[in-house]
Amino acid sequence: MDDLADWLRGRHHYDDQIADERTRPGREGETRDVALESRLESALADRGIDSLFAHQADAVEAVRDGDDVVVATPTASGKSLTYTVPAFERAMDHGGRTLYVAPQNALVADQQDTLSELARDLGFGSRVHVDTYTGRLSKSEKRGVRDRQPTVLLTNPDMLHYALLPHAHRLWEWFFSGLETVVLDEVHEYRGVFGGHVSLLLRRLRRVCERWDADPQFVCCSATIGNPVEHASRVTGRPEDGFALVDDDRSATGDTHWALWNPPEQGGGEGRRRSSHVETRHLMADLVADDHQTLAFTRSRQGAERNATETADYLRERGNADLADSIAAYQASLTDDRRRDLEADLHDGDARGVWSTSALELGVDVGGLDAVLLDGYPGTRMNTFQRAGRAGRGTDDAAVVLVAGEDQLDQYVMDHPEELFDGDPERAIVDPANEHLLDDHLRCAASENWLNPDDDAYFPRFDERVEALEDRGLLERRDTDYGTRWVDGGDGSPQHEMSLRTIDDREVRLLDSSNDTLATLELDDALRDAHPGAIYHHQGQRYEVSDLDVDRLTARLQPTWADYYTRVLTDKTIDVEADHEERWPFAGDVPVRFADITLTTAVTGYQRRDAERGETMDTLSLDLPEQTLDTRALYYTVPPDVETELREAGDLPGAIHAAEHAMISMFPTEFLCDRGDIGGLSTPVHPHTGRPTIFIYDGYPGGVGLVREGFDAIGSLAETTLSMLRSCDCEAGCPACVQSPQCGNANDPLDKGLAITLLAALTGD
């Protein structure tokens, strides 16, 4: 793979499809000697580790010095040794305990294998014992873990929430009283709703440890992000000035050959390009046929399943039936056993081509791969390089191909490759002050160890939210000889009344014709992906949804051979409940406001669209219950003189709708977020302002901090958006600039030219 560009041209004969190509050179590793306990040094040497890379040594020494540490280096840079060495040292020296927390069971299982093998090589006298505590264990297996009292315990946030903290006093005092190190792997994953939950969970953990005078250090492992120390501080609740940052990767790598691949334009409307899915399927088939083990990342579970099926079909059509059987899909709805089998097949080379969602972006060991394909821009630089880091075996060369979709971010990267390769990394956002999350965690904390006024050191908005919960009867106040205390006032376990992964716990079960559950979807996702008439893909099979029962939270599916896909249509309204702040970042007399809002969404119908061409075949109506969302938004109005100009030009609605789409699409250039995390609404006259108004809102109840950060950065976002619109050479507007695949109004109306007029006026350009 040392000349990726020639290989691509030779296979597909499209020289002009390569928008950019470059080689990121490898490097020799820089090592530094660090004194290690003799048995640990010997065990590492048996694995070919004779010395630590310089960044690993820096991290180990910072932990030894008592600092909290953030290790923010790329995939395959050896972050695991930065916490393994001090964890094992403390266990061997005095039995000090370490808690390892990872966002996915796959990471927990992977670390269990690695650390257990290393611990065994140290011998029984080392006092290092590694165990896993996850929901996959039986009751007797969990009891066995507690009886063995491991020095290194691996778990996930969910089990810390459901099983460890609620029983800390009765079952886990032996562990928390001796806890010295908490490892947070992939800490950049703790953002948005999940991040808000985990940040409050870790404050509960610190309270429980304080009960036994324990004060563990935190070692946070992160991808390269723009604010690693700030983010680790927000997630853990520890002060920023207590963190040591290690972000200079000194590991050895091979050359990585990059190609930015822009599919050719085709018929069906201005700016329409051949599907990135189709292009990536062909590329994978070619790579696998040439004996290059390949991993392709795509955006959705349904996309992974559909693309794996189609890639296998291509190989069979070409006479490579044996290779077709080595193509698979990896995504979160698979069983744990199936995911582990696929990880092993990748590691051993039996799986030659795998389509994955972001699930394989994290640090699960699947060996080194020859090539990584990115089916569409992953949305952020951080995600792009995390996924690309899966390619390469040690210092061997590797290939990465980013196949662009037709939407705004993808085409922006194709037009501005320097932003990808040389731009600043995005910032991770987490908000532990969201009352939709905070209230539940305060109840949990009170059930684990009664609350007292000093707990305002752990929880934001403490007095306000405790008073609100007390008024609702969910906390009970008790005045004791030791002062005021609060205990949980609800029935049962507050931990089991909530989920760390969502704010709305409602899930829809997808049932096949035998009444077996194929998968589950959150209700909002089900309204989009499992409405009556929707086409749903699962494990190589296409299904059509025959019925969605919102009250019983079930959807019924039937197998189908349909060769189209579906997209919902929605109608949205916004009520402004309260304005909180305003800023004046734009030219002229145009304030931007930050507010609490209520969004009401009704699914009104859906389109059936041709799978190959993306063209609408027909539109059908739906009658589903309205959904409401209390969240936060930024909004601004159109200046009066610009409004007059847009009205005279004849398309004010198209101008503001296009500007709304374009600005939302640029959010991930500043912040780590998914495209579905942010929504918008534009209206020619809104009752709250009486004027043409553009809203951009946070897609979760109470907001998770994204729009709040966007409110502060709205000036630079507007400038980036204007640059993106001007760099697109279409006339009327296309998927690369103003059209959105998530638009509930089928991208009508849109006026790109007048959106440029509006944004140019706002930015003073």
N, C-alpha and C positions, 0 to 999 in steps of 0.2 A: 504493500500500500504506500510506497514511497513516492508515487506520482499520481495522486488521486485525480487531479484535473484531467490528465490524459486518459485515465481509466474511464472517467465519466463521459468524456467526449467520444471515446472509442465505442462505448456501449450505446449511447443514445444519439449521437450526431447532432447535438444542440450546443454549439460553442457559446451562443449568446445566452444560454440559460444560466451560466455560472456568473453571478453578479459580482462575486469577489472570491478570491482564493489566496490563501497564505499558509505558511508553515510557522507554527509556534515552536521554536527550537527547544529541544530537551536540555538537560543540564546534568552535570555530575553532582552527586550529593555532597553536602558539606557536613561532616560529622564532628562531634566533640566528645571527649571522654568525660564520663560521669561515674563517680564511685558507686558501685552497686554491691549489695549483699552477694556473697560468693555463690550461693545456690541459685539465686535469681540470675546472676550473670551467666552461669553455666547453662541454665535452662534456655535463656535467650540465645546464647551462642549455638546451641543445638538447632535453633531455628534459623540460623544464618545471620543473627543480629549480634555483631561483635561490638558495635558502638551505636550511639544514638545520633540521629540527625540533630543539627544545631538547634532547630526550633523545638524538638522534643526535649532536649536537654534544658533549654530555657524554661519550658513549662514545668518539668519535674522539679527544678530548683525553686521555682516560684511557689509551687505547692509545699515543698519542704520548708520554705520561709514563712508559711502561714497565710499567704495571700489567697483570696479567691482568684480564679484564673479563667480567662476566655481564650480558647485556642481556635482561631478563625483562619483556617487554611483549607486548600482545595481537597476534593475527593482523592483518596489513595495517598495522602501525605503522612500517614502513620499516626493519626491523632490518638488511637486507642492506647498506645504506649505511654502517652502523657498522663493518663490516669491509672493505668495498670501498674506501673512501677511504684508510685507512692501508695496505692491501695495495698499491694502485696507487702511492701516494706512495713507499713503500719500493722498489718495483720501478723507478720513474722516477728516484729519487735515486741509488741505488747497486746496483740489481739484487737487492735483498733478496727472498727467496722466501716464498710463502704456500702453505700446504696447507689446502684446504677439504675437510671431511669431513661428509657427510650420510648419514642412515640409509637413504635410498632412492635408487635410480637416477633416479627421476623428479625429485627435487630437484636432483641433480647435473646432469641434462640441462637443467633449467630455468635454473639459474645459469650453465651454460655459454653458453646463448644470450644471456643478459643481459650477462654480463661480457665475452664475446668482442666483442659489438657495441660496448660502451663502449671496449674496448681498441683496436678498429679506428679509432674516431673520434679517438683520441689521436694516431694516426699511427705509422709504423714506428719513428721515432726515440725513442719514449717508453720503450722497453725493457720494456713490459708485453706479455707473451704468455700467453694463457690456453689451457690444454689440459685434456682430460678423460682419466682413466685408469680404465676400468671393464672388467668382463668381457665387455662387448659388442664390444670391439675385437678385430680379428684380430691375429695375431702381427706382421704387417708394420706395422699401424697403431700397435701398442704400441711397436715399434721406432722408428717415426717420432716419437712423443711424446718418447721419450728423446733422440733426435737433436736435436730442436728445443730441448730444455732450457728448458721454460716457466718463467716466474717465478711464475705462479699455476697450481697443479695441483689439479684437482677430482677427488675419488674418494669411495669409500664405505669403511666399516670392513673389509669383506670383502677388498677389493683391497689395502688397507694390510697386512692380515694375510697374504694368500696371495702377493702379488706384489711389494710394495715392500720391506717389512722383511726378508724372507728373502734378497733380492738387494741389500741396501743397500750392501755393500762392493764388489760387482762392477759393479753397474749404476747405482746411485743416489747415489754419494758426492757428485757435483756438486750434487744437490738437498739432501740432508740437511745437508751442511756449510754451506750458506747459508740454511737455513730460519730465518726470524725470527718467523713468525706461523702459528699453527694455529687455524683456525676450526672450531668444532664447532657445526653448525647443528642446531636442534631437540634440544638437549642433554637436555631432559626425557624424550625417547624412550629414553635410555640408562638403563634401570632394569630390575629383574628379571634374568633370565638374560642377555639381550642386554647390559644395562648392565654386569653383572659382567664379561662378556667384554671389552667395549670399555674398561672402566676398566683392565684388565690390559694390553690392547693398547696403550693410550696410555703406560703405564709402559715398555713395550718400546720405543715410539717415542722416549721421552725418553732412554733408555739409548743408543740408536743415535745420536741427535743429540750426546749428550755425548762420544761417541767422536771427533767432529770439533770439539769445543769449541763446539757450537751449543746455545743455551738458548732455544728459541722461547717467545714469549708465547702465551697461550690467550685467544681471544675466543669465549665461549660464548653462543649465542642460545637463549633459552628462552621457553616460554609462562609465564604467571603461575602460579608454584607457591609453596608455603609455605616452602621452604628453598633458594632458588636458589644462594646462595653455598656452603652446606654441600654441596649436591649436586654443583656444579661441581668443588669441591675433591675429593670422593670419586671422581668420574669421572676427573679428570686426575691425581690424586695430588699436586697442588700445594697449598700451605698456604692456609687460608681467609683469613688476614690479608693475603695478596697480591692478593686480588680486589677490584676496584672494582665496585659494584653500580649498575646503571642500570635503574630499574624504574618511573619516572614518565613514562608515555606522554603526549606533547604533540602527537601528530599530529592532523590534522583529520578529523572523522567526521560522518556524518549521523545522524539519529535512527534507533534500532532499536526496532521495535514487537514486543513479546514477548507470546505467549499460552501459558499452560500448559493443555493440552487433556487432560481426563480422560475417556476413553471411558465410555459409560454401562454400568451393570451390566446383566447379562442372565441368562438361566436357566442351569442347569447347575451350581448350587452357590453357596453363600454367597461373596460377594466376587468372583465371576467377572465380568470385564468384557469388552466387545467388544474384539477383538484390535487392538492398536496398529498392527499391519501393515495390517489392512484399513482402519482409519481414515486412516492416512497415505497409502495408495494413492489413496483417494478425494480427499484433500486435494491430492495432487500432480496428479491428473487435472483437478481444478477449476482449480488455479493455471495449469497449462499451457494449458488451454482458454481461459483469460482472458489469455493471452499474457504470463504471468509466468515467466521462466526460473527453474527451481527445482532445488535439490540436496537430496536426502534421504539422511540417514545412517542406517544400520542396523547391527546388531551382527555379522553373519556374512556370509561370502562366499555361502553358500547363500541367506541371506535377501536379499541384494542381487539375485542372479539371479532368485529367485522373485518378488520384489516388482516388478522391472522388467517381467517377463513379464505379471504380473497387471495392472499399471497400463496397459500397452499394450493389453491385452484390454479394459479398461474404456473406453478412448478409442475403440476400434473399435466397441464396442457402442453408443456414443453418436454414432457417425457421424463421428468425427475420425480416420479412418485415416491421414491425412497426418501428424498429430501423433503417432500411435502409433509411427511409424517413427523419431521423434526421441527416443524413450525408450531409455535404455541402462543397463547395470550396469558399475560400475568396481570392481575388486577385485584382490587381489594375485596371483591365479593366472593372470591374463591375460598375454599376451606383452607385452614392452616396447613393441613397435610399436603394438599395439592400445591400450595405455594412453596413449601419446603422441597417437594419433589422437583419442581421447576428450577429452584435455586441450585439444587444438586446437579440437575441435568446441564444447566449453564456452566457451572463450575467444572464439570467433568468433560464438557464438550459434546454431550449427547444432543442437546438442544442447539441447533445450528442457527435458528432465527427465532427471536422472541419479540413480540409486540407487548409493550408495557405502558401502563399509566405512570404517574409520578411515583408509584409504590416502589419501583426499583431505583429511584433517584438516590435514596438514602444508602447508608454504608453497609448494606448486606454484602457479604463476600460471595461474589459469583465468578471470581477469577477475572482474568484480563480478556478483553474481547478485541477482535480485529477492527471492528467499525461500530460506530453509533450513528444512527439516523434520527433526526429530529423532525417528526411530521408536524410542521408548523412551529413557529417561534414559541418557546415555552412560556413566554410572557415577561420574564425578567432575565437580566444577565446572570444573576445568581443561579437560577434554575438551569439555564443553558449550560453553564460551565460545570455544574454539579452532574448533569446528565452526560455531558461530553467526557467527564472524568472517568466514566465507566470503560472507555476504550483504552487499550494498551496493557501490555504485560510487562511490568517492571520498566526497563529502559527500552523496550521494543517500540517501534513506531506504531502509530495508530491513525485512523481516519475518522473524521466527523463531517457529516453532511447535514446542513440545516436546509430543509426543503420548505420554502415559504408558502404559507397560506395567502389568501387574497385580502385579508383584512388589514386594518391600519397599522398595527404594531409590526406585523410581518413585513409589510412593504416599506415601512419606515426603516427597519433594519437593513433591508436590501439596498435602500437608497443612502443609508448612513452607516456603513459597516464599522466606521471608526467609533460610533457610539457603543457598539457591541464589544469590540476588542479593546478599546482604550477609555471608555466612559467610566464614570464613577459607579460603584455598586449601589444598589437600592437599599433603602432603610426598612428595617422590620418594625412593625407597629403592634403594640399590645396595650390594652386598656383594662387594668384591674378595677377601675372605678365604675364600670357598667353595673347599675343596680339589678339588672336582670340576672347577672351572674353573682354579684356580691352578696345579695340577700340570702341566696341558697348556701353560700359558703360560710356566712356568719352563723346560720343555723347549724351547719355541720360542725363548725368549730365549737359552738356551745355544747353540742352533744359529746364532743371528744374531751373537752376540758373547759369547764364553765368560763364564760366571758367575764372580763372585768374592765373598768375604764382604761387601764394601762394598755389594753389591746389596740388602742388607736395607733400605737406604734407599728402594728402589723397591717391594719386594714384601712384603706382610704374611706372617707366619708363615714367614719365609724359612728359618731354620735347620731348623725341624721338617720342612718339606715337602721341602727338598733332601735331608735325611737319608733320608726315606721313599723318594724317587725313586732315590737312590743304592742303597739296600737292594734295590730292585726291578730294578736294572740299567738304569734309564732315564736316569740321569745317571752319567757317568764322572768320578771325581775324579782330578785330576792335580796333583801337587806340583811346582812349578817354581821357578826362581830368583826369580820375582816373587811367589811365594806360592801359595796354594791356588787352583786353577781347576776348574770343572766344565764338561764339554761334553756334548752330547746323546748318549745311549748307545743310542738306538733305531735301527732301520733306516729309511731313507727320510727323508721330510720330515714333521716333527711337525705343521707348519702344515696339511698336507693330510689329516691324520688326525682333524681336528676341524672343527666348525662353530661360528661365532660366534652363530648364531641359536638354538641348542638346546644342551642337555646330552646328550641321547640323539640320536645322529645317524640312527637308523633311520627311513627314510621308506618309505611304501607307495605304489606306483604304481597309479593307478586306470585300468584298461584297458577300452576299449569292445569291441564285438563284432568289430572289425577288428584288435584287438590294439594299437591306438594308445593312447598315454598321454594321458588327458584332463587329469589333474592329479596332484599328489602330496600326501600327508598324512603328518605325523608319526605314528608307530605309535600313540601314545596317542589321537590324534585319530581315527585310522582305526578303532580298536576302538569308538569312540563313534559315528562318522558313516558308516563303511563296513563294518559287520558284515553278515553274510548277512541279507538281508531289508530292509536299510536303504534308505530313499528318499533319493537324492542328486540335487541340482539343479546343472546346469552349462550356462551360456550359453543359458538359455531352454528347456532340455530336462530332463525328469524321467527319472531312471534308478533301477532297482532293483538292488541288489547281489546277485549270484547266488552269489558265493564270495569268501572272504577267506582267503588263504594267508599265515599269519604267518611261516612259515619262508622263503618266497620273497619276502615283502614285496610281494605283488600282490593286488589286488581286481578282480574282473570285474563289469562293469556291463552291463545291458540296458535299452534305452528302455522306458518305461512311461507309462501314463496315470493312474496311481494318484492319487487326490485326498486322500490322508492323509499324515501324516509319522510318523516313528518316534523313540522315545526308549528308551535302554538302561536296564537294571536291573543293579545290581551288589551284591556282597557284600564288605564290607571288614573287616579285622582289623588291629589295631595292637599291635606289641611295643615296649615301652620299652627302649631299649638303654642309655641313661645319662642321669641327671638332672644338669643343670649349675647351675641357679640356681633360687631360689625367692623370691617376693615375697608380701607380706601386704596387698594393697590392698582386700580385702573386709571387710565387717563380720563379727565372729565369728572363729572359729578355722579359717579357710579359706585355706591357701596356694595360690598359683598357681605352677606349676613350668614351667621351660623345659628341653627334653630332646631328645636324639637318639632317633628312632623308626624302625622299619621298618613300612611300610604294605603290606599285601598286598590286591590287588583282583582279584576274579573277576567277569567279565561273565556274568551268569546268564540273561539273557533281554532281551526288548524289548517295548514296547507300540506298537501302531498306533493313532494318534490322529487324530480328525477335524480337518481343516485349518481349518475355519471355527469350530467350537465348542470345539476343544481337548479334547473328551471322549475317553476311552479306548474304542476299539472292541474290541480283544482283546489278549491277552498271549501271547507265544510264547517258548519256551526257547531258549537258546544254550549251546554248549559251546566256550569259547575259553580259551586258556592264561592262567593267572594272571600278573599283573604285580606286581613288587615295587618299592618306592620307599624309599630311605634318605633321610630328611629330618629336619626339626626341627619341633617342636610345642610349644605351650603346653597345659597341661591343669590342671583343677581338679576336686575332688570336691564332692559335695553335702553340706552340713552335716548331721550326724546328726538334729537336731531337724526340719530341713526335709525330710529323707528320710522320716522317720516321717509327717509331714503329707502328703507326696505319695503315699506308699504307701496311707495310709488313704483318700485321695481316689480311689485306684484306678487312677492312670495315671502312675506314675513314668517309664516309658519314653517316653510322649508328652510329658511335661514337659521332660525333658532333651533330647529330639530337637528339640522346638520351640525351646528356648533356644539350642541349637547353631546351627540354621538362621538364627535371627534375628541372632545376634551376628556370624556370618560375613557376613551381608548388609550389615552396617554398617561393615565394614572400610574400604570406599572413602570413607567420610566423613572419615577421618583420613589415609589414605595413597593414593598413586597406584597403583592396581592394578586388574586385571580381576577379574570375579567368579569366573573359573575359576582364579585364582592361589592361592586359599585353599580348603582342604577341611576337613571335619570328621567326627567320629565320636562318638556318644554310646552308652554301654552301662550297663545297670543294675548290673553287677558286672564290673569289669575285674581281671584277675589281678594286675596290678602294684600296684594300690591296695587291692583287695578291697572297693571301694566304688563307688557310682554315679559315673561319671566322664565329663566332656566334654573332648574333644580338638579343638583347632583346629591344623591343620598347614599348612606351606608346601608348595605343589604341585610343587616341583622338587627334584631330588636335591641333598642338602646344604643346601637352603634358600637363598633369595636375600635374606634380611634382613627380609622382611615380617612373619613371625610374631615374629621377635626384637623388632621395633619394637612389634608388637601386645602383646607381653608387658609392655613398659614402659608401654603406654597402656591396659591392660586395664580399669582402673577407669573411665575416661571412656568407653570402648567399651561397657561394661555399662550405664552411665547412658543413653547415647544409644539403646541397644537397648531399654531399658525404656521410654523416652519414645516410641519408634516403636510398640511393642506397645500402649501405652495409648492412642495417638492413633488406632489403627485401630478402627472401630466395629463390626467383625464380632464374632460370639459364639464360634464354634468354631475360628477360624483360617482364613486365606485366603491367596492368593498375595501380598497386600499386607503380610502380617506374618510368617507362619511357614512357608508352603509354598515350596519351592524347585524351579525347573525342572531343577536338576542333581541332585536327590536320586535316589540309586540304589535307594531303597526305596519309590518311588512315593508319597512323603510320608505314610507310615504306619508307626507311629502319631505323632500330633501333638496336643498339648493346649496351646492358647494361654493359657488362664486359669492353669493351673498353672505355665507358663513365667514368667508375670508374678509369681506367688508366689515362685518360685525367685530371679528376678533382683532382686525387691524385697528379699528377705532378704539377698542378697549385697551390694547397694548400701546397705543400711541405710535404705531408703526405704519 
